[in-house]
Amino acid sequence: MESSRIRSADDIVRGRETTAPRRTLLAAALAVPIAIQAVGAWISWTATWEEATVEVARTADAAAEYARAMLESHRLRGQQVALLLRDMPDEAIRAERASLHLRLRDVLELDRHGEDFSAYVIDRTGRILVTSDTPDPPPVNLLDRPYFVAMNRTDAPDWLVGEVARGRANGRDFFTVTMRLDGRANGLPPGAFGGVINISITPAMLVAGFTRLRGTSEDVLSLVRQDGTLLARTLELGIPPPWPRHTTDATLAAMASGPRRIEALETSALDRVPRLIVYRAVEGWPAYAAAARERSVIIDRWLRRVAVLLGIGIPATIALGLLAWRVRRADLAAVAARASLEQRVAERTAELARRSDQLSESEARLRVALEAADLGTWEVDLLTRIAQRSPRTLAIFGAPAEDTIGPYPGWADRIHADDQAAVADAFASLAEGTSDLYTAEYRFHHPEGRVVWVESRARVVAHDRTGRPLRLAGTVQDITARREAEERRALLAREVDHRAKNALAVVQAALRLTPRTTLDAYAAAVEGRVAALARAHTLLADQRWAGASLRALLAGELAPFTLRGRDDSTVTMAGPAVRVAPSAAQSLSLAFHELTTNAVKYGALSRPQGRLAITWSIRPATGNLVLLWEERGGPAVAGTPSRRGFGSRLVAATIRDQLGGILVQAWQPEGLTVEIQVSLCRVAAPEPATEADPLPVG
């Protein structure tokens, strides 16, 4: 009885000691939600601003890619115009002005594209030679145009993006993609200024594309040069060019270093509206695409979100106050229940310890046999979904030691996407009692970044009174080595079949297309072409079909004709290392064979004093591989042949049709010169793929 009185007094003392903290807790329960709402509003503002930045940056990236594609297409059009007028002096161009006007329109496909861009060829005195706009260009002088002045300097670039101006010939607003012309065609020294080719682009053409990119948003998209000059803007300016500078001094200073992306909050000098703006560099060009969003639009979005937070937060604050009052009442009852709960927890802990000991003994008996078979084990309690895994199982899946006991399935997201459904169905059949045996082979993304093949087997080892499965036990084994060996055998068989079919198809084409003038000539031609294909095939096979060296392809074709019993200086080769893809190696090998055969029969290699120089390089501006074949010291060349032989047609078909390249042949008196241009991405072999990034564990 006395002991009971003592416990009651202690309870009273503890109650008095906890009264003040409970009152403080009640006040905090009301203050905390208000503080949380304030913090939530700030977090919402930060998230809204970051979200707007990501959206604007994504739009700027798309605009930059669109602008790059547009500028690159106009650079190619300028090159087409240059090829059309190649080696023509100014007087010849003026004499053929009407026909060249029509040919310009055909080359540029203006009847299909419309009048959003045009081509102007301007001589070194600033007069228009020919244009795609009209067969009879107006007598205007363009000496004072900034692009003309810039290109007339000795340090002028090959290409220039001009500022927006109003055309004196047609009255349209435009900016230019300008190419410098060499004056050699007019008798000037090589490298002398010979005029320019202008591809004039209307800002409206870019604005239309930008408008399609932004969709329904109100973002402002623009294109500016690296010096801040505005070229195009989706928000109409309402003033004639030249337009004022688009950027602030800080942004202009940042652009000078050429960063890939610039983010800023700027007040536009054009309309005095503050905007979040992201500048994205246009790859390969001194220009930036910009996407801008008004700050007021971002603030409106944030206010709408804050209104939702307050609509939820105020009722929640009231509810939390009521809850705190009820918690205070329930706290006294919890004190009494805590002792009983601790007792039950202690009993449960003891029971878990006993079961853990039993489980350890069971694992010890199985460990020796499982280690000998390289098997991992696992068990799953279907009621609690708790799994227990052996160290070998953890090693197979690359899991840490703390995952020995954990939820099941713990790594389902690491199963290969193509195998997840089959594994889930097999496990579901076992767990639902429709099957007593679980068997699955599947791929698994290991945390180290590799994919392993796993074979897993399990059986139901415990049921309840109704027959429902309660517990599973199974094994797991790494079968990666076995599956890789099977795949290598299958891949080798497919590869042998594929290469054999390709070789037979090319040989069949050579037999069918070679002219049948005489039996001996036909046999020699076929033998040479098949030998060229065989040499390319051997080079590719030596490199396991990962590509062949361009130098090795050339040396293989020239060795039978020039390197046996001749001076090594007969043929010279120079150029960077280029690895040719298998799909292009055989085509290039045939083309080099035909050029070599022609040189041995009719060209430089038919004379002891003949020389052949082969050089190649990569043009960064266009991404093209350029190969120059120059023959000197052979029989005098009378000029362009009146008839093209089969070899010449085969070379042209290979370079232009199969590889999509450019072939230029010049029959000069001192010898044949051949220039081959092909896109590097069409002929170069890709670099070996790196391993995938490791996936996180968990």
Secondary structure by P-SEA (a helix, b strand, c coil): caaaaaaaaaaaaaaaaaaaaaaaaaaaaaaaaaaaaaaaaaaaaaaaaaaaaaaaaaaaaaaaaaaaaaaaaaaaaaaaaaaaaccccaaaaaaaaaaaaaaaaaaacccccccccbbbbbcccccccccccccccccccccccaaaaaaaccccccbbbbcbbbbcccccccccbbbbbbccccccccccccccccccccaaaaaaaaaaaaccccccccccccccccccccccccccccccccccaaaaaaacccccbbbbbccccccccccbbbbbbcccccbbbbbbbbaaaaaaaaaaaaaaaaaacaaaaaaaaaaaaaaaaaaaaaaaaaaaaaaaaaaaaaaaaaaaaaaaaaaaaaaaaaaaacbbbbbbcccccbbbbcaaaaaaaccccccccccccccccccccccaaaaaaaaaaaaacccccccccccccccccbbbbbbbbbbbccccccccccbbbbccccaaaaaaaaaaaaaaaaaaaaaaaaaaaaaaaaaaccccccaaaaaaaaaaaaaaaaaaaaaaaaacccbbbaaaaaaaaaccccccccccccbbbbbcbbbbcccaaaaaaaaaaaaaaaaacccccccccbbbbbbbbbcccccbbbbbbbbccccccccccccccaaaaaaaaaacccccbbbbbbbcccbbbbbbbccccccccccccccccccccc
